[in-house]
Structures are given as structure tokens and as C-alpha cells.
Amino acid sequence: MKLYYTPGACSQAPHIAAHELGLPVEAVKVDLAKHALADGSDYYKVNPKGYVPLLVLDDGSTLSEANVILQYLADRKPGALAPAFGTPERWKLMEMLAFLATEVHKGYGVLWSPQTPAEVRKAAIDRLGTRFTLLSETLARQPFLMGKAFTIADAYFFVLLNWTNVHKIDLSPWPALKDYQARVAARPAVQATLKAEGLVK
Ligand SMILES: N[C@@H](CCC(=O)N[C@@H](CS)C(=O)NCC(=O)O)C(=O)O
């Protein structure tokens, strides 16, 4: 399998999952500023959507959308990072993944554009804050989003939470999120991923 990624982008979530699971995934870096690969070739030719992550399976077929790629990877090692399909626990995990994708991941959307006016930026940060409050209430009760065990939802939320550094969003109103961020960062597979992406030595 090949995972197309950009350091620190949402593609880091499946990259973490691959490390956690010990899967043989070749990580291929994409320069998103140019939508190009290291050899200069056009990334749109690999993924017409132009974004990361993209997973290319060994038969050449592709999967996009972070929350689906995460589930595909997790299901290679049943029970390790996601409960089995069809169980109530899996539906709750899928509910969380959808919340992360649509409310948190895309909640950052306008913040990436330098053209976004200050009041729109503030409104987006306030709205993200309401989502952080909900998630921090959960994480004040339990170590990980779905309970006692780390799942693919945590790989996803960890990456999204790190974007608060880029956008200078102060996490001090949510101490449970800061503790969680440190707890996930300490995982060997997470450190291995950050190293593989060139983000730590
Ligand atoms: N719907 C996609 C969105 C992925 C996405 O937003 N990727 C960003 C990086 S985090 C990206 O590649 N942006 C560059 C672009 O859209 O051209 C998913 O959930 O995987």
C-alpha cells in the first residue's frame, strides 16, 4: 500500500494508524503548495481531488477521505484500533469520525486562507471552541475519545488538535485536551510517525 501524505496534514492520521498497526505502508510525500510529488510530477494525476490523504492499495485501486482510509487500515488488524463492523461500538466510532471530519477538520477550513477576514476567522475559532468543549468533556472522563483504548478517532483528533498551534488557538480553556495531546504524543507510534514526516528528530 502507498499513502500519499503531507507532513502535519490530515494525512498524518492514517500515517499514525499505519505505524500503530505495523502495516507495510509506503509513505509518499506530496508538496501541497504545488500539488506535486518529489520528482515534480502532477499530484492531480494521482488524485484528481488534489488533496491528501490518498491510499493506493496493492491492486492499484484507491481510497480517499481520511475517515474511510482510517477504517480501511484499522480493519486490516481487526479489533486493534476499531471495533468490528456491525457492532454498536463501531457505529459510535463512525459517529465520532464523522463529527471529527465535518465539525472539527472542516471547521478549520476558512482559517487556512490568508484572505479570510478577521471576523470570519474569529467566528470559525469560536465555533471550533464549542466542538472542543464537547470533546474535552469526554476526555475529562476517559483517556481516549472512545473509552480506555486508543482508536483511529484519536489518531485523527490528535492531528486536528495540533493545528491549534498553527492558528495560535489557545488550548488553556480545555486542560483535558492539553493532557490528551501530551498523552497521544507520547505514544511510540506517534513519535515514529512525526519522525517519518520530518517533524521531529
Ligand atoms: N475530505 C477530505 C479533505 C482532505 C483535506 O482537507 N486535505 C487537505 C490537507 S489536511 C489538503 O490536501 N488540502 C489541499 C487541497 O485541497 O488542495 C478528507 O476528509 O480526507
Ligand as a Chemical Component Dictionary entry (heavy atoms), coordinates in Angstrom:
data_LIG
# 
_chem_comp.id                   LIG 
_chem_comp.type                 NON-POLYMER 
_chem_comp.pdbx_formal_charge   0 
_chem_comp.three_letter_code    LIG 
# 
loop_
_chem_comp_atom.comp_id 
_chem_comp_atom.atom_id 
_chem_comp_atom.alt_atom_id 
_chem_comp_atom.type_symbol 
_chem_comp_atom.charge 
_chem_comp_atom.model_Cartn_x 
_chem_comp_atom.model_Cartn_y 
_chem_comp_atom.model_Cartn_z 
_chem_comp_atom.pdbx_ordinal 
LIG N1  N1  N 0 -12.458 15.463 2.509  1  
LIG C1  C1  C 0 -11.034 15.189 2.643  2  
LIG C2  C2  C 0 -10.305 16.505 2.881  3  
LIG C3  C3  C 0 -8.818  16.307 2.949  4  
LIG C4  C4  C 0 -8.093  17.629 3.139  5  
LIG O1  O1  O 0 -8.694  18.627 3.565  6  
LIG N2  N2  N 0 -6.805  17.604 2.866  7  
LIG C5  C5  C 0 -6.001  18.811 2.950  8  
LIG C6  C6  C 0 -4.844  18.634 3.914  9  
LIG S1  S1  S 0 -5.413  18.373 5.583  10 
LIG C7  C7  C 0 -5.395  19.073 1.570  11 
LIG O2  O2  O 0 -4.809  18.187 0.990  12 
LIG N3  N3  N 0 -5.599  20.295 1.061  13 
LIG C8  C8  C 0 -5.041  20.708 -0.206 14 
LIG C9  C9  C 0 -6.043  20.830 -1.282 15 
LIG O3  O3  O 0 -7.261  20.645 -1.034 16 
LIG O4  O4  O 0 -5.668  21.120 -2.403 17 
LIG C10 C10 C 0 -10.773 14.181 3.769  18 
LIG O5  O5  O 0 -11.552 14.174 4.738  19 
LIG O6  O6  O 0 -9.811  13.408 3.671  20 
# 
loop_
_chem_comp_bond.comp_id 
_chem_comp_bond.atom_id_1 
_chem_comp_bond.atom_id_2 
_chem_comp_bond.value_order 
_chem_comp_bond.pdbx_ordinal 
LIG N1  C1  SING 1  
LIG C1  C2  SING 2  
LIG C1  C10 SING 3  
LIG C2  C3  SING 4  
LIG C3  C4  SING 5  
LIG C4  O1  DOUB 6  
LIG C4  N2  SING 7  
LIG N2  C5  SING 8  
LIG C5  C6  SING 9  
LIG C5  C7  SING 10 
LIG C6  S1  SING 11 
LIG C7  O2  DOUB 12 
LIG C7  N3  SING 13 
LIG N3  C8  SING 14 
LIG C8  C9  SING 15 
LIG C9  O3  DOUB 16 
LIG C9  O4  SING 17 
LIG C10 O5  DOUB 18 
LIG C10 O6  SING 19 
# 
